[in-house]
Amino acid sequence: MSKALADCGSNKSASVTVARRLGEFLGDKMVEDKGVTCKYIIAKKPLGAPVTERAIPVTIFEAEIAVKCTFLRKWMKDRAMSEDEMDIRAILDWVTRTRTRTRTRTLT
């Protein structure tokens, strides 16, 4: 994208979703400029949700466990997820992954 996140408005794409989630997780200052790099996976939850709503920033898996649990439960809309279920391999939508591959996008 050639826009800053603020300029995206209500556009829906996996990259925009991930940039917004990075802002939630890391702070809005981290994503307000152009050129944000967004590495993400497509989660299998929430079930039935469009791919754009299931995009999860890979950075969350490097966070401390309490932070990771909080955001994954929120983004995947599954408050009952256990810590054991928060492994990237358990979250990844393997069916979508075989069609789209893991994406890296730069918001420029």
Secondary structure, DSSP 8 states (H G I E B T S, - for coil): --S-GGGGTT---HHHHHHHHHHHHH-GGGGSSS-EEEEEEEBS-STT--GGGSEEEGGGGGS-HHHHHHHHHHHTT-TT--GGGGSHHHHB-HHHHHHH--EEEEE-
